[in-house]
């Protein structure tokens, strides 16, 4: 019944976020390199007649990149989105979207002037109807073709530089699976050559901002699909978990009784088909994933490589990670030491902050633990647990931002791996968003986490404790400065006394003052006290 209701709601909705807008997938748009579709409200490009935005040249960052990618001009994702488009809609004020037809995150209303704040909650805190509604939304997204977006099935070169478009329809859920594949895929160099050491959303500073935007756009899609303006992605708090407690048919799917690698027939997701999982085949054929179904969702939690991931992350691991003061460091990749980003991503130990290629912790530990579709980077978003997991990872990022209150300049401006500088546009999103735009508090983006709302012990830990810690670290300097000041004041007082005696000797006896002026007396008394 609920699913039927959602399908009815669909036809009146407008899908509004993703990769290639259908309106810009024509040979004309690709040849002109312009993606400025009309806003349906007034029929003008980017809603210009209504003051929503205008079609403008894309201004790319020219900050230098790190050395990890030694090529230029071989990958469509370089200097995104200039290979495909060099003119897009630039929206004004609180308007957003590929045609400026939507509101920025955290705003609503007909003119995008109403401030909004939604709350992401623990999935175990949802009521049964709320939980069932979330699962139904996932199913609806998996079975509904996106009206406004398509995915490219070939590179720009394979499209004859845009003259022969190669695009395919995709359902809304798989649109986001494809985006996660595309942002992390290998570079095709021609023939049988590929380059693996490249990723526009992982192993570098952009990991947390990119996934933050990914979740925000996914929420926006579901709200537009269902008309449920209050929808938020629930999170799975996996701290100290001894097993996958959401891996039941009631929630994200239990284990198949006959095949431990498959989901239970009683699960919502047992009939799901995954896409973008045959990575070596794409590399061998020098092609892109085209969204073709490739088999059932795989998951076998707990039967993973325990030498790499001995256990799931603990509360102590999270706290140690949060104490790291540097967002990024060193080479700004998976070898970075004492980097909060690298430690939370799971390439460095939370205990030491030192990168360790033999271990997978924190975020990475959950992916390895699931031992199936989730464990392969490029296809991991096929498993809906991906959403719950990354919502909780984002909440840890949010805790770090609130605890350390970094300026935006803390996010690296230059020399990060390709696509990860502060001013780089995030692949493969249209409309365009920069990495640095999401290095801000979630409250400024219109959402909050339920377990971070209260001003109880967490308030002290997040807001008061950092200042006390700073005071503890600098109190020896303050004490030293006070002692030096006292010595200097005493020396100054002595010098004044000597000068006073010398002056009195020079004055005639009848002209020497019997008492000091009131101001001089208080001045000397003040110095003596110092």
Steps between C-alpha positions, in 0.01 A plus 500: 500500500777742597696417186195565283445833668861598438470412133201731472695780662786451255319629195456844648861534611805659343836327535768759559852378572756264357744465211422581135172690461294339225457846347879527454560154353440603138770536237418870479570557871815288492636665187429849636623388843208674667263366766252778580152342483187713539326519835146366467363792698566766235653312206825699503849348529592465868182689594666826400172685441405430861839599639595146597826477308677540168711300256866572571848373419636236738792646697747224581752502782862523381653394832779241455419132554687223678728262307281188525352536149780563246278551192315787336212484258433125518203488740156662457495583872803728486411866564137397543272568313697675224536195275121493462388856581669834552176695557244407766231667709636718780216548748437811712415528868346187648417341165672181385476227238610432143233751387483700829157349560568386857604641835839477665538243773331628814252726323145454372185681400399640159781758507751289696491743794376264773781361717462128566673250729438125470623232740667171409415232756633162611323233295418312822317809630255497208150374565389196302299714252797738458739213441267329254453830317878535461528149355210572264670819383814302417295251300317777317828672409633169369199454272451856370682633194645848553309753292768767504831312494682247283841331525769499228590156372815614322782749538494838328746363244280196435215747439710655220553809713129535562367459146374147577346506850510176698258515795263261671199521730554392860283461808542752779677268743742373235569858387683547829666158479630600157628836630696327776646260241585781257677719754726214612555306176843443346628722220479337156822578313417312176582154379534287812660774709334639812605717795370386839646763734219749455179566692305825509308412818730285715852484645538879512350814662178492298387167647279654770359801306425282195300242695326778694372645172414151371269438797340845476418449133366151571268641767386769258419239235286298739313810619423598141407143408261445790388849598622426855672828589599367843695199373854453627746212469524304827842408632643179643709561811745212470724592795577193714275276289589132526310407185288651224192575711319660204547187287154359568197469277329762713767752400764466226479127426596180679717213381369245248452162672656304212763744371678726753608740223140589407221681682203327655199453265296687763705817457391810309828483310536131407368566148721805436744489209832682535684703235857623438671206674699346209796733521761290326263438210450876451875556511569220255239628256590867566132577561285652772238330713172541309261410781428146380391266786784273609355266761364499856619706794776317688569520872659264753568713810764383744661243270758748373880517520550540875873560464420826324196594711501317836184674629250777441596848624447584867389815682862549605611482136257777411611717793870457417425591140314815610798616705716536189531873438617495136238443233767405243877457497806383309423377148124530562433146376468156662855523639430817703589487872312681781228591251146496639365430150738212432438349843121523475514361147686203644850510352667606828474356849271695735732405786813655347383706201768323292408364155504120484451331162448160664193604701153637423333686783214747561304566175693239303445237770123500444542451127742209550282348773197472268702261281308543176375778274580760768865393502570616144548877486353570160188287548449544875204739473289211362448385860251731678704455820741737325262790570461421872873448540602823329239699692674395822846572355368846409382547858856436623624758249240737643623435855854586392387825335314606815781405733786667312308777318743522206503789256428402142867572427584184697377302199800478259491756222774338289720192448231245590443203264309585184146618565553552874619861530268738684395677180460189283151412381383162625464224239248418356243749629304744285417758630852574618620488859851564637663286768540795733127579486429200723777551754243669725261397776203286403273761660607743227387240247162447663539179696593368843563164669269396781781388731684831457196718579508485879712745698587246769840328539552531127474878526783513754709258295447685172509863609653552847761224513700626198550841662603345833745281313649805326531679835673196652750495216595870528486559878882459544548780247248720682678440835839576347367820345361609839837443672688690232248784531548515878879518466477776241255696716732474804797618292292792370395596854862496616606716210229754581618516865859560394397775261287659772792512747730646238244769421451590868874552543497753219208708639548767767392371839202737526372390157511126565143362539415371848234264353456336161206598288202265536537363147873427550429324828241267351724433201791394719273299727358315197851422370610378845208261511597366160 
